[in-house]
Amino acid sequence: MTASRPALTPSSLTGIAALALVAVAAGCSGSRPAPDADRPGGDRPALAADGTPVVATWTADTLSLAELDTLYADAGEAVGDSGQTPTERRRDFLDRYVDFRLKVLAAREAGYDRDSAYVAEVADYRDQLAGPYFTDRRVLDAVVRDLYDKQAEEVEVSHILLPLDRTASAADSAAAFARAAALRDSIEAGLIPFAAAATRYSVDPSVRQNRGALGYLTGGRTILPFEDVAYDTPVGQIGGPVRTPFGVHLVRVTDRQARRPDIAARHILISPDSLVSPDSARALVASLRERVLAGEDFAALAREYSDDTGSGGRGGDLGTFGRGRMVAPFEQAAFGLQAVGDVSEPVETQFGWHLIQLTELPERPTYDEAYDELRGLAERLPRTAIKRRELGREFFRENGGTYDETVLREAIAALPADSLVEAIREGGFPPAQAERVFATLADSTYRVGRLAPVYRSVRFGEAPEREMLDVARLWLDDRAVDQAVAELERRDPEFARVLRSYADGVLLFRVAEDSVWTPARDDEAGLRAVFDARPGQFRFPERRRVLALRAPQDSLLRAAGALVDAGTAPAEAAAQVGGVRVDTVFVADSTGSSLDAALGLAVGGRTGVVGEQRTRAVYVLDGIEPPRPKTFDEARADLVGRYQDEVEDAWEARLRARYDARTYPDRVAAPPSGGAGPSGADRQ
């Protein structure tokens, strides 16, 4: 192992779960111990409890083929492809994984897992991971899947909104639902058309213009309870009543259709004005359409004729857009185009007459392709926080939580009725009320006084008593989520596996650092022995000796470059100009950096000013260094890596003997049937 121990920080759940396996897949040494297939197996079992062959054994433990396949799949792309066949890669992974398990076992026996720094590091990582893990696995993934499934379809809806305050009593809520149900029954009986009922009864401010019609919606475009009813209601029927923060809704579904993905289009706009009548504008658009159909370039015509100052200069390009982004007539015409290159008939909107050409019609992305975008949407939607609290309430019930709303009501009643909010802000609850327990969960006790700072951060409306009870319940749901997260390791086997992988990875780095990396790095005699045993193996290739003149300002470098061109030595030129530093850099081949500009120079030649990460530079090719052997000091970095490999090989051999470890590579000769990725079919 040639690298120093890297910082271990969470990046993604997949990468975290495979942290230790990545180290295994990447390998920790240059050569591997010989397989143990020919060693006598004694009474070691050939089949594991899961029915698959045992592929490795060591002290008091075994590894089955099914377990190996899971571990190998978890390692994913980290397994790499070093020219081996899939079978060879899986066998090599088996050896590396067994060595990894033995190193972790040795670390635990040596007490590394009891070191206070290790314990604190794993605990800190658990705290960092548990909350996002809980939200991702139990909340976000479900919300994202629901959004993806719904966004395959668009539902056209109309609605009637009846008033119901969010702080309404149970009796008032029941009365509002009864009124909504009665109105629905009247509509379904044919006593009143839906649009007429919407116009007469709905309190939606837009009802006078749309008579309740909301157009097409899809997943994530409206509040979840309304959205669920819309998707669950057949075409031609009325769903609900359903309650949202806005009131009580009746939802009529008038159409549903497959949702087209976002499209890209361009257009030409001709706007009527004092010189161009609407009829003339339409005639011009129609003539432009004929010219496009005859083969003229749409973009060129848009640049010449379009009155849209935003898109005209771009050839009419509108970029990518979805439904609901454009005015209705334009949207209907654009989404009615069937193939890239199709051109619409003239389309009139309040802006004038348009000609539209479809420029891109992508396929609907797969779930994996859409995941990141939908996850971002899900994180912004209120439904995610609601779902998280629902899980908290579920955990609360399942774990015997108690909640006594009467205690809260009495505590609130003890405050001045005409200044509840002010009393909370100024002093909180009276001491006798503050000490009363209103909820319990496991070994946690929640007293009324804990709610005072919560209430101080809330802006209450016209019904503070009811709102205080609601806030307390939401706060308690959040505490239940905290408790569920704290117990995640015990309750979620997958999370426990992820955390265990991380903990084992930390142990691996710690024990390898003490057993291999540091001893090999500091063993001067051992390093010298490796160097002396390989005369001539550590060599420099042919290298270009480049003088890098560096300065923050181009003007300084141009002045120094002019002096070099006039025959002044680079170091002297830098000194004359001032503010220019000269460094010598040896370049053997492409570095993928700005230094590559020096590769094509002749000796004595120079580059112009080039940009580096933090400064500017001019490179001068000072000469060509022929290949030569490295001295001991020059070869030190290579020697440390080579010697570490040897030390690690010897350590692994000792561990295999110590723990009587055996591998059976012949039992992993055939990849699993129907597998994919690293464990897929063996392609020679």
Secondary structure, 3 states (H helix, E strand, C coil): CCCCCCCCCCCCHHHHHCHHHHHHHHCCCCCCCCCCCCCCCCCCCCECCCCCEEEEEECCEEEEHHHHHHHHHHHHHHHCCCCCCHHHHHHHHHHHHHHHHHHHHHHHHCCHHHCHHHHHHHHHHHHHHHHHHHHHHHHHHHHHHHHHHHCCEEEEEEEEEECCCCCCCHHHHHHHHHHHHHHHHHHHCCCCCHHHHHHHHCCCCCHHHHCCEEEEECCCCCCHHHHHHHHHCCCCCEEEEEEECCEEEEEEEEEEEECCCCEEEEEEEECCCCCCCHHHHHHHHHHHHHHHHCCCCHHHHHHHHCCCCCCHHHCCEEEEECCCCCCHHHHHHHHHCCCCCCECCCEEECCEEEEEEEEECCCCCCHHHHHHHHHHHHHHCHHHHHHHHHHHHHHHHHCCCEECHHHHHHHHHCCCCCCHHHHHHHCCCCHHHHCCEEEEECCEEEEHHHHHHHHHCCCCCCCHHHHHHHHHHHHHHHHHHHHHHHCHHHHCHHHHHHHHHHHHHHHHHHHHHHHHHHHHHHCHHHHHHHHHCCCCCCEECCEEEEEEEEECCHHHHHHHHHHHHCCCCHHHHHHHHCCCEEEEEEECCCCCCHHHHHCCCCCCCECCCEECCCCEEEEEEEEEECCEECCCCCCHHHHHHHHHHHHHHHHHHHHHHHCCCEECHHHHCCCCCCCCHHHCCCCC
